[in-house]
């Protein structure tokens, strides 16, 4: 999607929900995008263990980006209340668990590549 598409979507979304909720949602989307890229990097390491350096660099860069999205999601939910806050807190919790799983998967792929 282009930035213009994202802006247009975000604009419509914020008419239904508050801007803080929209920010949390945007960072959740950003996190998901990073997670998909990390998964692709892990797959690349598994497919071609000898040539893993580029994939490792890409994964590490995306981990940093994903972490920033998680922190921003947490910051955005501080001003939310009620069910919206609970829902966003659960989303952050799921993303954090996923983040840890991705780190474990990357380490497993690297260990397998090292012993290949």
C-alpha positions in Angstrom: 0.0 0.0 0.0 1.1 3.5 -0.7 1.5 6.1 2.1 -1.5 7.9 0.6 -3.7 4.7 0.9 -2.6 4.3 4.5 -3.4 7.9 5.3 -6.8 7.6 3.7 -7.6 4.5 5.6 -6.3 6.0 8.8 -8.5 9.0 8.3 -11.7 7.0 7.9 -10.8 4.8 10.8 -10.3 7.7 13.2 -13.8 9.0 12.6 -15.1 5.8 14.3 -12.5 5.6 17.0 -10.3 8.0 18.9 -6.8 9.0 17.5 -5.0 7.0 20.3 -6.8 3.8 19.3 -5.9 4.5 15.7 -2.2 5.1 16.6 -2.2 1.8 18.5 -3.8 0.1 15.5 -1.3 1.6 13.1 1.6 0.4 15.2 0.1 -3.0 15.5 0.0 -3.1 11.7 3.6 -1.9 11.5 4.6 -4.6 14.0 2.8 -7.3 11.8 4.6 -6.1 8.7 7.9 -6.4 10.6 7.0 -9.9 11.8 6.2 -11.0 8.2 9.6 -9.7 7.1 11.4 -11.5 10.0 9.6 -14.7 9.0 10.8 -14.3 5.4 14.4 -13.8 6.7 14.1 -16.9 8.9 12.9 -18.9 5.9 15.8 -17.6 3.8 18.3 -18.7 6.5 16.7 -22.2 6.5 16.7 -22.4 2.7 20.2 -21.2 2.2 22.3 -21.5 5.5 25.6 -20.8 3.8 24.4 -17.4 2.6 22.7 -16.2 5.8 24.4 -12.9 6.6 22.1 -10.7 4.5 19.0 -12.5 6.0 20.4 -12.1 9.5 21.0 -8.4 9.0 17.5 -7.9 7.6 16.0 -9.8 10.5 17.9 -7.8 13.1 16.9 -4.5 11.5 13.3 -5.6 11.5 13.5 -6.8 15.1 14.6 -3.2 16.1 11.7 -1.8 14.1 9.2 -4.3 15.6 10.4 -3.4 19.1 9.8 0.3 18.4 6.3 -0.5 17.2 5.7 -2.5 20.4 6.9 0.4 22.6 4.6 2.9 20.7 1.7 0.5 21.0 2.2 0.4 24.8 2.5 4.2 24.9 -0.7 4.7 22.8 -2.8 2.6 25.1 -1.9 4.5 28.2 -4.7 7.0 27.5 -7.3 4.5 26.5 -10.0 3.2 28.9 -12.4 0.4 29.3 -12.8 -2.4 26.8 -10.8 -0.6 24.1 -7.8 -0.5 26.5 -8.2 -4.2 27.5 -8.4 -5.2 23.8 -5.3 -3.2 23.0 -3.4 -4.6 26.0 -4.3 -8.1 24.8 -3.0 -7.2 21.3 0.3 -5.9 22.8 0.6 -9.1 24.8 0.1 -11.3 21.7 2.6 -9.2 19.8 5.2 -9.6 22.6 4.7 -13.3 22.7 5.0 -13.5 18.9 8.2 -11.3 19.1 9.8 -13.8 21.6 8.8 -16.7 19.4 10.4 -15.0 16.4 13.6 -14.5 18.3 13.5 -18.2 19.3 12.9 -19.3 15.7 15.7 -17.1 14.4 18.1 -18.6 17.0 17.0 -22.1 16.1 17.5 -21.4 12.4 21.0 -20.0 13.1 21.9 -22.9 15.3 20.8 -25.3 12.6 22.7 -23.3 10.0 25.9 -23.4 12.1 25.7 -27.1 12.5 24.9 -27.8 8.8 
